[in-house]
Amino acid sequence: MKKLNFSIQFLLMLLFSGAQVFAQNTKERKPNFIIIFTDDQGYGDLGAFGHPTIKTPTIDQMASEGQKWTSFYVAANVCTPSRSAILTGRIPVRTGMYSNTRRVLFPDSDGGLPAYENTIATLLKGSGYATAAIGKWHLGHLPQYLPTSHGFDSYFGIPYSNDMDRVNDITAKEAFDDPKMEYFNVPLMRNTEIIERPADQNTITKRYAEEAVKFINTNKDKPFFLYLAHSLPHVPLFASGDFKGKSERGLYGDVIEEIDWSVGEILNALKANGLDRNTYVIFTSDNGPWLVYNEHGGSSGSLFGGKGTSYEGGVRVPTVIWGPGNVTPGVISKMGSTLDLLPTITSLAGAKVPQDRVYDGFDLSPVLRGEDATPREEMFYYHGDRLFAVRKGDFKLYFYSNNPAGYPAKVEKLEKLTLYNLGHDPSERFDLADLHPEIVSELSEVAKQHSAAMVFGETQLEKRIGD
């Protein structure tokens, strides 16, 4: 009996010692980072953000275990400039990713994210990180602009929007009402090579998830950064057989619920490899919902406007940051932005950020640790090269107006500026400009100083192949 007790005690000591070593090794390792970036998903398109019929249990649980950010912004209201901002931490007009005519890149574009711009991947790669981009890129499809030229070890995905390269004899209504993969001749790429054309978009979300899990399994013994930018729910909408027809919200809901499943696959891979307590997972969207496509588009929830506008519904996006043991759970109503991800991630990774240029983001890591204050007090909203609005604290001042549906754009300079208290009125219903002329003056001065210091890069979006 004594021998048995001794054996049990010895076994427990070994297990406890092993657990201590594992915990110590995990603590000493640099953290991993995963950004999951959806396309045209609205503020109201998650269960955790109030949708009544779309089921997103995985992301809802992430929000419960981590932080749900309710006032988190992208830096532009359409794809290309928004994507440049999340990766560079710089307002798109600085990087040349802006235009008033061609607001995103197209298959005939000759421009892209300039080689001299630092991405999160570039900076982390210099600190020993494995890096991968999966999904929609939309920062230039030519070799010199692809992810493999911007700090990513590998790339698997569609290089621009999934509705591009539409077959000419198919009308937009036909293509979006009853989408078929053969209607869109978009390429699927691995690194710099096209491996499938047209891409089978029915399985694209599932294949992105499989690539993500493979990357995690392959790099479990080293720090890594994974940028997973889903091609959906941008129209045309596609869902695999396991999800099509399963949602109460129709095809759009099917797409979101498959994305939620894919997030679960990633979290399961982290847990299976013992990486969940050393990984930050950030889930967010590139801009608001595409309202003109009716039920094929998403919902802004209680917010005004949608994709293509700098109203709240076009630029405030659903955001969840998850990291057990590293992210203090809570609802964060203070401001944050995709611009803040580069300084936050590099800070947490201990990576060096070159001081040879202006960055527009702030390190949010104190907020992730549970501190109440946020370093972001202001937000500047651009529409192309125009400063459309500015926010400071709870107040947002508009200099322009637009079609709230986004398309067709009707951007006009306001003769009389409008002011909203977003803390009290996130739906932007009550103009307070006449009640608070001193705040109008203060925010006008903030905008004036910002504009005076802004240096615009040469636009990349208006360059065409063959020009």
C-alpha positions as CSV (number, residue, x, y, z in Angstrom):
1,M,0.0,0.0,0.0
2,K,2.9,2.4,0.9
3,K,4.5,1.6,-2.5
4,L,1.3,2.4,-4.3
5,N,0.9,5.7,-2.4
6,F,4.5,6.6,-3.2
7,S,4.0,5.8,-6.9
8,I,0.9,8.0,-7.0
9,Q,2.8,10.8,-5.3
10,F,5.7,10.4,-7.7
11,L,3.4,10.5,-10.7
12,L,1.6,13.6,-9.4
13,M,5.0,15.3,-8.9
14,L,6.0,14.5,-12.5
15,L,2.7,15.8,-13.8
16,F,2.9,19.0,-11.8
17,S,6.5,19.6,-12.8
18,G,5.6,19.1,-16.4
19,A,2.7,21.5,-16.2
20,Q,5.0,24.1,-14.6
21,V,7.5,23.7,-17.4
22,F,4.8,23.9,-20.1
23,A,3.3,27.0,-18.4
24,Q,6.8,28.6,-18.1
25,N,7.6,27.9,-21.8
26,T,4.3,29.2,-22.9
27,K,4.8,32.4,-20.9
28,E,8.3,33.0,-22.2
29,R,7.3,32.5,-25.9
30,K,6.2,35.5,-27.9
31,P,2.4,35.6,-28.4
32,N,0.8,34.6,-31.7
33,F,-1.7,36.8,-33.5
34,I,-4.6,36.0,-35.8
35,I,-6.7,38.7,-37.5
36,I,-10.0,37.5,-39.0
37,F,-11.3,40.2,-41.4
38,T,-14.7,39.7,-43.0
39,D,-15.9,41.6,-46.1
40,D,-18.9,43.9,-46.0
41,Q,-20.2,42.4,-42.7
42,G,-22.5,44.9,-40.9
43,Y,-22.4,46.1,-37.3
44,G,-25.6,44.2,-36.6
45,D,-24.7,40.8,-38.3
46,L,-23.6,38.9,-35.2
47,G,-25.6,37.4,-32.4
48,A,-23.4,39.2,-29.9
49,F,-24.1,42.5,-31.6
50,G,-27.9,42.0,-31.7
51,H,-28.9,40.1,-34.7
52,P,-32.1,38.2,-33.9
53,T,-31.8,35.2,-36.4
54,I,-28.2,34.8,-37.4
55,K,-26.6,32.2,-35.1
56,T,-22.9,32.9,-34.3
57,P,-22.2,30.9,-31.2
58,T,-18.4,30.7,-31.6
59,I,-17.9,34.5,-32.0
60,D,-20.5,35.2,-29.3
61,Q,-18.5,33.0,-26.9
62,M,-15.3,34.9,-27.9
63,A,-17.1,38.1,-27.1
64,S,-18.1,36.7,-23.7
65,E,-14.6,35.4,-22.9
66,G,-12.8,38.3,-24.4
67,Q,-13.6,42.0,-25.3
68,K,-16.5,43.2,-27.3
69,W,-15.7,46.6,-28.8
70,T,-18.8,48.6,-29.6
71,S,-17.1,51.7,-31.0
72,F,-14.4,50.3,-33.2
73,Y,-13.7,51.9,-36.6
74,V,-12.2,51.1,-40.0
75,A,-10.2,53.9,-41.7
76,A,-12.2,53.8,-44.9
77,N,-15.7,52.8,-46.0
78,V,-14.7,50.6,-48.9
79,C,-12.4,47.6,-49.4
80,T,-9.0,48.6,-50.7
81,P,-8.2,51.6,-48.5
82,S,-9.6,49.9,-45.4
83,R,-7.3,46.9,-46.0
84,S,-4.3,49.1,-46.5
85,A,-5.0,50.8,-43.1
86,I,-5.4,47.6,-41.1
87,L,-2.0,46.3,-42.3
88,T,0.0,49.5,-42.2
89,G,-1.5,51.5,-39.3
90,R,-1.7,54.5,-41.6
91,I,-4.6,56.5,-43.0
92,P,-5.0,55.5,-46.6
93,V,-4.4,58.9,-48.1
94,R,-0.8,58.7,-46.8
95,T,-0.2,55.4,-48.6
96,G,-1.8,56.4,-51.9
97,M,-4.7,54.0,-51.4
98,Y,-7.4,56.5,-52.2
99,S,-9.3,57.9,-55.2
100,N,-12.5,59.8,-55.8
101,T,-13.1,58.0,-59.1
102,R,-11.9,54.4,-58.8
103,R,-12.3,53.8,-55.1
104,V,-10.9,50.3,-55.0
105,L,-8.4,48.3,-57.1
106,F,-9.7,46.3,-60.1
107,P,-8.3,43.5,-62.3
108,D,-7.0,46.1,-64.8
109,S,-5.3,48.2,-62.1
110,D,-1.6,48.8,-62.3
111,G,-1.2,50.0,-58.8
112,G,-1.1,48.6,-55.3
113,L,0.3,49.0,-51.8
114,P,3.7,50.6,-52.3
115,A,6.7,48.4,-51.6
116,Y,8.1,50.9,-49.1
117,E,5.1,50.6,-46.7
118,N,5.6,48.4,-43.6
119,T,2.9,45.9,-42.9
120,I,2.3,44.1,-39.6
121,A,3.7,41.0,-41.3
122,T,6.9,42.9,-42.4
123,L,7.5,44.1,-38.8
124,L,6.8,40.8,-37.1
125,K,8.8,38.8,-39.7
126,G,11.8,40.8,-38.6
127,S,11.2,39.5,-35.0
128,G,11.2,35.9,-36.0
129,Y,7.5,35.4,-36.7
130,A,6.1,33.0,-39.3
131,T,3.5,34.9,-41.4
132,A,0.7,33.9,-43.7
133,A,-2.1,35.7,-45.6
134,I,-5.2,33.7,-46.5
135,G,-8.2,35.1,-48.4
136,K,-9.0,38.4,-50.1
137,W,-6.0,40.7,-50.6
138,H,-7.2,43.6,-52.7
139,L,-4.0,45.6,-52.3
140,G,-2.7,44.8,-55.8
141,H,-2.8,41.6,-57.8
142,L,0.5,42.1,-59.7
143,P,3.5,40.2,-58.3
144,Q,5.1,43.2,-56.8
145,Y,2.0,44.0,-54.7
146,L,1.0,40.5,-53.5
147,P,1.3,39.4,-49.9
148,T,4.6,37.6,-50.6
149,S,6.1,41.0,-51.4
150,H,4.7,42.5,-48.2
151,G,6.2,40.3,-45.4
152,F,4.0,37.2,-45.7
153,D,5.8,33.9,-46.1
154,S,2.8,32.4,-48.0
155,Y,-0.5,33.4,-49.6
156,F,-3.6,31.5,-50.5
157,G,-6.7,33.3,-51.7
158,I,-8.5,35.5,-54.2
159,P,-6.5,38.7,-54.9
160,Y,-9.5,41.0,-55.2
161,S,-13.2,41.1,-54.7
162,N,-15.2,38.0,-55.5
163,D,-17.6,39.8,-57.8
164,M,-14.9,41.0,-60.2
165,D,-14.1,39.3,-63.6
166,R,-17.9,38.8,-64.1
167,V,-18.7,37.0,-67.3
168,N,-19.9,39.7,-69.7
169,D,-23.2,38.2,-70.9
170,I,-24.5,37.7,-67.3
171,T,-26.3,40.7,-65.8
172,A,-25.5,41.8,-62.3
173,K,-29.0,40.9,-61.2
174,E,-28.7,37.4,-62.6
175,A,-25.3,37.0,-61.1
176,F,-26.3,38.0,-57.6
177,D,-29.8,36.7,-57.4
178,D,-28.7,33.2,-58.4
179,P,-24.9,33.1,-58.0
180,K,-22.9,30.4,-59.8
181,M,-19.1,30.1,-59.6
182,E,-18.8,30.1,-63.4
183,Y,-20.4,33.6,-63.6
184,F,-17.2,35.0,-62.0
185,N,-13.8,34.3,-63.5
186,V,-11.8,35.2,-60.3
187,P,-8.5,33.5,-59.7
188,L,-7.5,31.5,-56.7
189,M,-3.8,31.9,-56.0
190,R,-1.1,30.2,-54.0
191,N,1.7,32.6,-53.4
192,T,2.2,34.2,-56.9
193,E,0.6,31.4,-59.0
194,I,-3.0,31.0,-60.1
195,I,-4.0,27.4,-59.1
196,E,-7.8,27.6,-60.0
197,R,-9.9,29.8,-62.3
198,P,-12.7,30.3,-61.8
199,A,-12.3,29.8,-58.1
200,D,-14.9,27.5,-56.6
201,Q,-16.5,29.9,-54.2
202,N,-19.0,27.4,-52.9
203,T,-16.2,25.9,-50.8
204,I,-14.0,29.0,-50.4
205,T,-14.8,29.6,-46.7
206,K,-14.2,26.0,-45.8
207,R,-10.9,26.0,-47.7
208,Y,-9.7,29.2,-46.0
209,A,-10.4,27.5,-42.7
210,E,-8.5,24.4,-43.7
211,E,-5.5,26.5,-44.7
212,A,-5.6,28.4,-41.5
213,V,-5.6,25.2,-39.4
214,K,-2.8,23.8,-41.5
215,F,-0.7,26.9,-40.9
216,I,-1.3,26.8,-37.1
217,N,-0.4,23.1,-36.9
218,T,2.8,23.6,-39.0
219,N,3.9,26.6,-36.9
220,K,2.9,25.5,-33.4
221,D,6.5,25.6,-32.2
222,K,7.2,29.2,-33.3
223,P,5.5,32.6,-33.0
224,F,3.2,33.3,-35.9
225,F,0.9,35.9,-37.4
226,L,-2.0,34.9,-39.5
227,Y,-4.1,37.3,-41.5
228,L,-7.3,35.7,-42.7
229,A,-9.4,38.0,-44.8
230,H,-12.6,36.3,-45.8
231,S,-14.0,36.9,-49.3
232,L,-17.5,36.9,-47.9
233,P,-20.2,38.1,-47.2
234,H,-19.4,40.4,-50.1
235,V,-21.8,39.7,-52.9
236,P,-22.1,37.2,-54.7
237,L,-23.0,35.0,-51.7
238,F,-21.8,31.4,-51.6
239,A,-22.1,28.8,-48.9
240,S,-21.0,25.1,-48.9
241,G,-23.5,22.3,-48.8
242,D,-23.2,21.9,-45.1
243,F,-24.5,25.4,-44.5
244,K,-26.6,26.4,-47.5
245,G,-30.3,26.7,-46.7
246,K,-29.7,26.2,-42.9
247,S,-30.0,29.8,-41.6
248,E,-33.2,31.6,-40.7
249,R,-31.7,34.6,-42.4
250,G,-31.5,33.1,-45.8
251,L,-28.3,32.8,-47.9
252,Y,-26.6,35.8,-46.2
253,G,-27.2,34.1,-42.8
254,D,-25.8,30.8,-44.2
255,V,-22.6,32.6,-45.2
256,I,-22.2,34.3,-41.7
257,E,-22.9,31.0,-39.9
258,E,-20.3,29.2,-42.0
259,I,-17.8,31.9,-41.2
260,D,-18.6,31.4,-37.5
261,W,-18.0,27.7,-37.9
262,S,-14.6,28.5,-39.5
263,V,-13.7,30.6,-36.6
264,G,-14.5,27.6,-34.4
265,E,-12.1,25.4,-36.4
266,I,-9.3,27.9,-35.8
267,L,-10.0,28.1,-32.0
268,N,-10.1,24.3,-31.8
269,A,-6.7,24.1,-33.6
270,L,-5.2,26.6,-31.1
271,K,-6.6,24.6,-28.1
272,A,-5.5,21.3,-29.6
273,N,-1.9,22.6,-29.9
274,G,-1.9,24.3,-26.4
275,L,-1.7,27.7,-28.0
276,D,-5.0,29.3,-26.9
277,R,-3.5,31.0,-23.9
278,N,-0.7,32.5,-25.9
279,T,-2.7,33.8,-28.9
280,Y,-4.6,36.9,-29.6
281,V,-7.5,36.5,-32.0
282,I,-9.1,39.6,-33.5
283,F,-12.4,39.4,-35.4
284,T,-13.6,42.4,-37.3
285,S,-15.0,43.6,-40.7
286,D,-13.5,45.8,-43.5
287,N,-16.5,48.2,-43.7
288,G,-20.3,48.4,-43.3
289,P,-22.9,46.3,-45.2
290,W,-23.7,46.8,-48.9
291,L,-27.2,48.1,-48.4
292,V,-28.2,48.4,-52.1
293,Y,-28.3,44.6,-52.4
294,N,-31.3,44.3,-50.1
295,E,-31.4,40.9,-48.3
296,H,-28.1,39.9,-50.0
297,G,-26.4,42.6,-48.0
298,G,-26.1,42.8,-44.2
299,S,-27.4,45.1,-41.5
300,S,-26.0,48.1,-39.7
301,G,-28.1,47.4,-36.7
302,S,-29.0,50.6,-35.0
303,L,-26.4,52.6,-36.9
304,F,-27.2,55.0,-39.8
305,G,-25.8,54.3,-43.3
306,G,-23.8,51.5,-44.8
307,K,-20.8,50.6,-47.1
308,G,-19.6,53.6,-49.1
309,T,-20.5,56.1,-46.5
310,S,-18.7,57.6,-43.6
311,Y,-21.8,57.6,-41.4
312,E,-21.5,55.2,-38.5
313,G,-23.1,52.3,-40.3
314,G,-20.4,52.5,-43.0
315,V,-17.3,52.6,-40.8
316,R,-18.2,51.3,-37.3
317,V,-17.7,47.6,-37.4
318,P,-18.4,44.6,-35.1
319,T,-15.1,43.7,-33.3
320,V,-14.2,41.0,-30.8
321,I,-10.7,40.6,-29.3
322,W,-10.1,37.2,-27.6
323,G,-7.1,36.0,-25.7
324,P,-7.7,33.8,-22.6
325,G,-5.4,34.9,-19.7
326,N,-4.2,38.0,-21.7
327,V,-7.4,39.9,-22.6
328,T,-9.5,41.1,-19.7
329,P,-13.1,40.3,-20.5
330,G,-15.6,43.1,-20.9
331,V,-17.6,45.4,-23.2
332,I,-15.4,48.3,-24.4
333,S,-17.4,51.3,-25.5
334,K,-14.4,53.6,-25.9
335,M,-13.0,54.2,-29.4
336,G,-10.6,51.9,-31.2
337,S,-9.7,51.4,-34.8
338,T,-8.1,48.9,-37.2
339,L,-5.4,51.6,-37.4
340,D,-4.5,50.6,-33.9
341,L,-3.8,47.0,-34.6
342,L,-0.2,47.5,-35.9
343,P,1.0,49.4,-32.9
344,T,-0.8,47.1,-30.5
345,I,0.4,43.9,-32.0
346,T,4.0,45.1,-32.4
347,S,4.0,46.3,-28.8
348,L,2.8,42.9,-27.6
349,A,5.3,41.1,-29.8
350,G,8.2,43.3,-28.7
351,A,8.8,44.2,-32.4
352,K,10.6,47.3,-33.5
353,V,8.6,49.9,-35.5
354,P,10.7,52.2,-37.7
355,Q,10.3,55.8,-36.8
356,D,10.8,57.1,-40.3
357,R,7.1,57.8,-41.0
358,V,3.9,58.8,-39.4
359,Y,1.6,56.1,-37.9
360,D,-2.0,56.9,-37.2
361,G,-2.7,54.1,-34.7
362,F,-2.3,53.8,-30.9
363,D,-1.2,50.9,-28.7
364,L,-4.4,49.5,-27.2
365,S,-2.6,46.8,-25.1
366,P,-3.3,48.6,-21.8
367,V,-7.1,48.4,-22.6
368,L,-6.7,44.7,-23.4
369,R,-5.1,44.2,-20.0
370,G,-8.2,45.8,-18.4
371,E,-7.1,49.5,-18.0
372,D,-10.0,51.9,-18.3
373,A,-8.4,54.6,-20.4
374,T,-7.9,54.4,-24.2
375,P,-5.3,56.4,-26.0
376,R,-7.6,57.0,-29.0
377,E,-9.5,60.2,-28.5
378,E,-10.1,61.2,-32.1
379,M,-11.1,59.6,-35.4
380,F,-10.8,61.1,-38.9
381,Y,-13.2,59.8,-41.6
382,Y,-12.1,60.1,-45.2
383,H,-14.1,59.6,-48.3
384,G,-11.5,59.3,-51.1
385,D,-9.3,62.4,-50.5
386,R,-11.9,64.4,-48.6
387,L,-12.1,64.6,-44.9
388,F,-15.8,63.8,-44.5
389,A,-16.1,64.0,-40.7
390,V,-14.1,64.1,-37.4
391,R,-14.9,62.6,-34.0
392,K,-13.5,63.7,-30.7
393,G,-14.8,62.1,-27.6
394,D,-18.5,61.4,-28.0
395,F,-19.0,64.2,-30.6
396,K,-18.8,63.7,-34.4
397,L,-18.8,66.7,-36.8
398,Y,-19.7,66.3,-40.5
399,F,-18.3,68.5,-43.3
400,Y,-20.0,66.6,-46.1
401,S,-23.2,64.7,-46.8
402,N,-23.8,61.5,-48.8
403,N,-26.4,59.1,-50.0
404,P,-26.9,56.9,-46.8
405,A,-27.3,53.8,-49.0
406,G,-23.8,54.5,-50.3
407,Y,-24.5,54.0,-54.0
408,P,-24.8,56.0,-56.1
409,A,-22.6,58.3,-54.1
410,K,-23.9,61.9,-53.7
411,V,-21.0,63.5,-51.8
412,E,-21.7,67.2,-51.2
413,K,-20.1,69.8,-49.0
414,L,-22.4,71.0,-46.3
415,E,-23.3,74.6,-46.1
416,K,-24.2,74.1,-42.5
417,L,-22.1,71.6,-40.5
418,T,-23.9,68.9,-38.5
419,L,-23.0,67.5,-35.1
420,Y,-24.0,64.4,-33.2
421,N,-23.4,63.0,-29.7
422,L,-22.6,59.3,-30.5
423,G,-22.6,58.4,-26.8
424,H,-26.3,59.4,-26.6
425,D,-27.3,59.0,-30.2
426,P,-25.3,56.3,-32.1
427,S,-28.1,56.3,-34.8
428,E,-27.2,60.0,-35.6
429,R,-30.8,61.3,-35.5
430,F,-30.4,64.5,-33.6
431,D,-28.3,67.3,-35.0
432,L,-26.8,69.3,-32.0
433,A,-24.8,71.9,-34.0
434,D,-27.0,74.8,-33.0
435,L,-27.0,73.8,-29.3
436,H,-23.2,73.4,-29.1
437,P,-21.5,76.0,-31.4
438,E,-18.4,75.8,-29.1
439,I,-18.0,72.0,-29.9
440,V,-18.4,72.7,-33.6
441,S,-15.6,75.3,-33.4
442,E,-13.4,72.9,-31.4
443,L,-13.8,70.0,-33.8
444,S,-13.4,72.3,-36.8
445,E,-10.1,73.4,-35.4
446,V,-9.1,69.7,-34.8
447,A,-9.9,69.0,-38.5
448,K,-8.0,72.1,-39.7
449,Q,-4.8,71.1,-37.8
450,H,-5.1,67.5,-39.0
451,S,-5.5,68.5,-42.6
452,A,-2.6,71.0,-42.4
453,A,-0.2,68.3,-41.3
454,M,-1.4,65.6,-43.7
455,V,0.9,64.5,-46.5
456,F,-0.8,62.7,-49.3
457,G,0.9,59.8,-51.2
458,E,0.5,59.5,-54.9
459,T,-2.8,57.7,-55.7
460,Q,-2.3,54.1,-56.7
461,L,-6.0,53.4,-57.5
462,E,-6.2,55.4,-60.7
463,K,-3.3,53.6,-62.5
464,R,-4.4,51.2,-65.2
465,I,-2.4,48.5,-67.0
466,G,-1.5,49.8,-70.5
467,D,-1.8,53.5,-69.6
